[in-house]
Amino acid sequence: MMEDFGSAINLVFVHLGQATANHIEPNLKLISANYPNYRTHLILSENTNIFLDSNSDVSIFIYKPKLEIENLLKRNFQDTSFRNGFWRYSFERLFALSSFHQANPQTKIIHLESDIFLFPNCPLDKFLELPTMSWLNVDEKKDVASIIYMPSLEQTAKFERRLISHLEKELETTDMLALRSLRNSFPEDYNLLPSMSSGFPELQNMMLESDHESRHFDQMCRYNIFFGGVFDPAPYGMWLTGIDPRNNYGKTNLFDTSTILKAKFYIDPSKYQFNYNRLEGLTLTTNSQKLRIWNLHIHSKSLKIFNDSWESEIQRLVKLSQHKTVIQEFDIRIFFSLVRSNFLEGSLLPYVYYSPVGVIVRKVHNFVRRLGKGSK
């Protein structure tokens, strides 16, 4: 039987499957260094290729799915071609958290996705006062498990049963859709962590203005004063640090508001100025107010942030963001990693064909052909 780590809050990360994730270990080191009074755990599946330093303070928990859950996941997520089963494992980590909670029944859990950067001044003890499971919302149809608070095993067990019921009824689903569905169906059992503030009304994506969105805005602001700031479901980090360059041939766009608007996120952080100093951490500012941001969802997985020198990178990005101009950055290591993985999977030709390089080659080829025809 696994040791029960007690009733204090435990910080729990999950990585299932065989996909690589170079940012996990440096992020765990940062969390352990910045929050030495909190126990940090990493849940892994038996086939996961993640190896931590032997001196790591992080506890490892090996997750083994129940047969009922395994069968449902196989039925619902038959296509695992995207990043080694990304959507299946994103959903399954909710069951892995439940399994960890069953092994540690007195524990209160804060689950952090592996690309969540938590600023050292985040008031984690405030979570202890929340009565129900809580997480974040991103848009009209989806919630997000980037941060989940699980205050008791009783609530987690009920959560697991409802997830199973959801999978049985919904053949096409994701963890994000499931979280939103459960919160809609059982509003008394699930709350939202704050991600907006009524003092910053322009954070609300004005392209989505309606009575429904206005009511939802109020829910997303509810605990802002209690926490003294907000948590980032995705938009703050995506705007400030870019999207995953693996999605765009090694390129990422910083300060790209169009990405936020196209995704129909409730939050548009581009209307305000970001600022950073060591005392207050990261803030959004108006002429008279400051809004603290306790974390960033680093969708880009930037190792410049998951690094001991994270402060200088945050300061660099904040300074650049003042101009509100899209800046494109290219990571050649990620590009060659993508080329290698597509070569191994036998998909290199179509990958290169549709890449920016392929587009340029075709344009040059067509231009040369037109010149040739014109000279005849």
C-alpha positions in Angstrom: 0.0 0.0 0.0 1.3 3.4 -0.9 2.1 5.9 1.9 -0.6 8.4 2.6 0.8 11.9 2.4 -1.7 13.4 4.8 -4.3 16.1 4.6 -2.1 19.0 3.4 -2.3 20.1 -0.2 -0.2 18.0 -2.6 0.8 19.2 -6.1 0.2 16.5 -8.6 1.4 16.3 -12.2 0.4 13.6 -14.7 2.2 12.2 -17.8 0.8 9.1 -19.5 1.8 7.3 -22.6 5.1 7.5 -24.6 5.1 11.1 -25.9 8.2 13.0 -25.0 8.0 16.1 -22.9 11.3 17.9 -22.3 9.7 20.6 -20.2 8.4 18.3 -17.4 11.6 17.7 -15.4 12.7 21.3 -15.4 9.2 22.4 -14.4 9.1 19.9 -11.5 12.4 21.2 -10.3 11.1 24.8 -10.3 8.0 23.8 -8.5 10.0 21.9 -5.8 12.3 24.9 -5.4 9.6 27.5 -5.3 7.2 25.5 -3.1 9.4 23.5 -0.7 6.6 23.1 1.9 4.4 21.3 -0.6 4.8 17.7 -1.6 5.1 17.3 -5.4 4.1 14.1 -7.2 4.3 12.8 -10.8 1.8 10.2 -12.0 3.2 8.0 -14.7 1.8 5.0 -16.7 3.9 1.9 -16.9 5.0 2.6 -20.5 6.0 6.2 -20.0 9.5 7.2 -20.9 10.1 9.9 -18.3 13.1 9.6 -16.0 13.8 12.0 -13.2 17.1 12.8 -11.6 17.8 10.4 -8.8 18.1 13.3 -6.4 14.7 14.6 -7.3 12.3 15.5 -4.4 9.3 14.4 -6.6 7.4 11.3 -5.6 6.4 8.9 -8.4 3.1 7.1 -8.6 2.5 4.4 -11.2 -1.0 4.4 -12.6 -2.7 1.2 -13.7 -6.2 1.7 -15.2 -9.2 -0.3 -14.2 -10.4 -2.7 -16.8 -13.8 -0.9 -17.2 -12.1 2.4 -17.8 -9.5 0.9 -20.2 -12.2 -0.6 -22.3 -14.2 2.6 -22.4 -11.1 4.6 -23.4 -10.2 2.2 -26.2 -13.7 2.4 -27.5 -14.0 6.2 -27.4 -10.4 7.1 -28.5 -9.6 4.7 -31.3 -7.6 7.2 -33.3 -4.4 7.7 -31.4 -2.3 9.1 -34.3 -2.2 12.7 -32.9 0.9 12.9 -30.7 0.8 9.3 -29.5 -2.7 9.4 -28.2 -2.9 12.9 -26.8 -6.6 13.1 -26.5 -7.0 9.7 -24.9 -4.3 10.4 -22.3 -5.6 13.9 -21.6 -8.9 12.3 -20.6 -7.3 9.3 -18.9 -5.2 11.5 -16.6 -8.5 12.5 -14.8 -8.9 8.8 -13.8 -5.2 8.7 -12.9 -5.8 11.5 -10.5 -8.7 9.6 -9.0 -6.5 6.5 -8.6 -3.8 8.6 -6.8 -6.5 10.1 -4.5 -7.7 6.6 -3.7 -4.2 5.6 -2.6 -3.9 8.8 -0.6 -7.4 9.3 0.8 -6.7 12.2 3.2 -4.9 14.3 0.7 -6.1 17.5 -0.9 -4.9 17.7 -4.5 -4.0 20.5 -6.8 -3.4 19.1 -10.2 -1.2 21.1 -12.5 -0.7 20.3 -16.2 2.9 19.9 -17.0 3.1 23.1 -19.0 1.7 25.3 -16.2 4.2 27.7 -14.9 3.3 28.7 -11.3 4.7 32.0 -10.0 6.4 31.7 -6.6 3.9 34.1 -5.0 0.8 32.1 -5.8 -1.4 31.8 -2.6 -1.9 28.0 -2.7 -3.2 27.9 0.9 -6.3 29.7 -0.3 -7.4 26.5 -2.1 -7.9 24.9 1.3 -11.0 27.2 1.8 -12.7 26.1 -1.4 -15.6 23.7 -0.6 -15.9 21.9 -3.9 -13.8 20.7 -6.9 -12.8 23.7 -9.0 -11.1 24.2 -12.3 -10.9 26.7 -15.2 -13.0 27.6 -18.3 -11.8 28.6 -21.7 -14.8 29.1 -24.0 -18.5 28.5 -24.4 -18.2 24.7 -24.8 -15.0 23.7 -23.0 -13.5 23.8 -19.6 -9.8 23.0 -19.1 -7.9 20.8 -16.6 -4.8 23.0 -16.5 -5.5 23.4 -12.8 -7.9 21.3 -10.8 -8.5 21.4 -7.1 -9.8 18.1 -5.5 -10.6 18.7 -1.9 -11.7 15.2 -0.8 -11.7 11.6 -1.9 -15.5 11.6 -1.6 -15.8 14.3 -4.2 -13.2 12.7 -6.4 -14.9 9.3 -6.3 -18.2 10.9 -7.4 -16.3 12.8 -10.1 -14.9 9.5 -11.4 -18.3 7.8 -11.6 -19.7 10.8 -13.5 -16.8 10.7 -15.9 -17.5 7.0 -16.6 -21.1 7.8 -17.2 -20.1 10.6 -19.6 -17.9 8.2 -21.6 -20.6 5.6 -21.8 -23.0 8.2 -23.3 -20.7 10.3 -25.4 -18.7 8.5 -28.1 -17.0 11.7 -29.3 -15.7 13.7 -26.4 -12.6 15.1 -24.8 -11.6 15.9 -21.2 -12.5 19.6 -21.9 -16.0 18.8 -23.1 -16.5 16.4 -20.2 -15.5 18.9 -17.6 -17.9 21.5 -19.0 -20.7 18.9 -19.3 -20.3 17.9 -15.6 -20.2 21.5 -14.4 -23.3 22.3 -16.4 -25.1 19.2 -15.0 -24.0 19.6 -11.4 -23.4 23.3 -10.7 -23.6 22.8 -7.0 -20.6 20.4 -7.1 -18.1 22.1 -9.4 -16.9 25.7 -9.4 -14.6 27.9 -11.5 -11.3 29.2 -10.3 -11.1 33.0 -11.1 -9.6 33.9 -14.5 -11.1 37.4 -15.0 -11.9 40.4 -12.9 -14.8 42.8 -13.0 -12.3 45.6 -12.6 -10.9 44.7 -16.0 -14.0 44.4 -18.2 -12.1 44.5 -21.5 -10.6 41.1 -20.7 -13.9 39.8 -22.0 -13.7 38.9 -25.6 -16.0 41.5 -27.1 -16.7 39.3 -30.2 -18.6 37.0 -27.9 -20.8 39.6 -26.2 -24.2 38.3 -25.2 -26.3 37.8 -22.1 -25.0 34.2 -21.7 -21.4 35.4 -21.9 -22.0 38.2 -19.5 -23.4 35.8 -16.9 -20.4 33.5 -17.5 -18.1 36.5 -17.1 -19.5 36.9 -13.6 -18.8 33.2 -12.7 -15.2 33.5 -13.9 -14.7 36.6 -11.7 -16.3 35.1 -8.6 -13.2 34.2 -6.6 -11.0 36.9 -7.9 -11.0 39.0 -4.7 -10.7 35.9 -2.6 -7.5 34.8 -4.3 -6.3 38.3 -4.9 -5.7 37.6 -8.6 -6.5 35.2 -11.4 -5.4 31.9 -12.9 -4.6 31.4 -16.6 -6.7 28.8 -18.4 -4.7 29.3 -21.6 -5.1 32.8 -23.2 -2.8 34.8 -21.0 0.1 32.4 -21.6 -0.7 31.8 -25.3 -0.7 35.5 -26.0 2.4 36.3 -24.0 4.6 33.3 -24.7 3.0 31.9 -28.0 1.5 28.6 -29.0 3.2 25.3 -29.3 5.7 25.6 -32.2 5.1 21.9 -33.0 1.7 23.1 -34.3 3.4 25.3 -36.9 6.6 23.8 -38.2 8.8 25.2 -35.4 7.4 28.7 -35.5 5.4 30.5 -32.8 3.8 33.9 -32.8 4.1 36.1 -29.7 1.3 38.7 -28.9 -0.9 37.3 -31.6 -4.4 38.4 -30.7 -5.9 36.7 -33.8 -5.1 33.3 -32.3 -7.2 34.2 -29.2 -10.1 35.5 -31.3 -10.1 32.6 -33.7 -10.2 30.2 -30.8 -13.2 32.1 -29.4 -11.7 32.2 -25.9 -13.7 34.1 -23.3 -10.5 36.0 -22.4 -8.6 38.5 -24.6 -5.6 39.8 -22.6 -4.3 42.1 -25.4 -6.3 45.1 -24.2 -4.1 45.6 -21.2 -0.4 46.0 -20.4 1.5 43.2 -18.8 4.1 44.1 -16.1 6.5 42.1 -14.0 8.5 42.8 -10.9 9.8 40.4 -8.3 7.6 41.8 -5.5 4.2 41.7 -7.2 4.9 39.0 -9.8 3.1 39.2 -13.2 0.3 41.7 -13.4 -2.1 43.3 -15.9 -2.4 47.0 -15.3 -4.8 49.9 -16.1 -4.3 53.5 -15.0 -5.6 52.8 -11.5 -5.6 49.0 -11.0 -3.4 46.0 -11.0 -4.5 42.4 -11.6 -2.2 39.7 -10.4 -1.8 36.6 -12.5 -0.7 33.5 -10.5 0.3 31.2 -13.3 0.9 31.1 -17.0 -0.2 28.2 -19.3 3.0 27.9 -21.4 1.4 26.3 -24.5 4.7 26.9 -26.3 6.5 24.6 -23.8 9.4 27.1 -23.9 12.4 25.8 -22.0 13.5 29.4 -21.6 10.7 29.7 -19.1 11.0 26.2 -17.5 14.5 27.2 -16.5 16.3 28.8 -13.5 16.5 31.9 -15.6 12.8 32.1 -16.1 12.6 35.6 -14.6 14.7 37.2 -17.3 12.6 35.5 -20.1 9.4 36.7 -18.5 10.8 40.3 -18.3 11.9 40.1 -22.0 8.5 39.0 -23.1 6.7 41.6 -21.0 8.9 44.3 -22.4 8.4 43.2 -26.0 4.6 42.9 -25.4 4.3 46.7 -24.8 4.4 47.3 -28.5 1.4 45.1 -29.2 3.0 43.9 -32.4 3.1 40.2 -33.5 6.6 38.8 -33.3 7.4 35.4 -34.9 10.1 33.2 -33.3 11.5 30.1 -34.9 13.0 27.1 -33.0 15.2 25.1 -35.4 15.6 22.3 -33.0 11.9 21.7 -32.8 11.7 21.9 -36.6 14.3 19.2 -37.1 12.6 17.1 -34.3 9.4 17.3 -36.3 11.1 16.3 -39.5 12.7 13.3 -37.7 9.4 12.1 -36.2 7.6 12.4 -39.5 10.4 10.5 -41.2 10.1 7.7 -38.6 6.3 7.6 -39.1 6.6 7.5 -42.9 4.9 10.9 -43.4 7.9 13.1 -44.3 6.9 13.8 -47.9 3.4 15.3 -47.1 4.8 17.1 -44.1 7.5 18.8 -46.2 5.0 19.4 -49.0 2.6 21.4 -46.8 5.4 23.1 -44.8 6.4 26.7 -45.4 9.5 25.4 -47.2 7.3 23.3 -49.5 5.0 26.3 -50.2 7.9 28.5 -51.1 9.4 25.9 -53.4 6.1 25.5 -55.2 5.7 29.2 -55.6 9.2 29.6 -57.0 8.6 26.6 -59.3 5.3 28.1 -60.6 6.9 31.5 -61.0 9.8 30.0 -63.1 7.3 28.1 -65.2 5.3 31.3 -65.9 8.5 33.1 -66.9 9.4 30.2 -69.2 6.0 30.3 -70.9 6.1 34.1 -71.3 9.5 34.0 -73.1 8.2 31.6 -75.8 
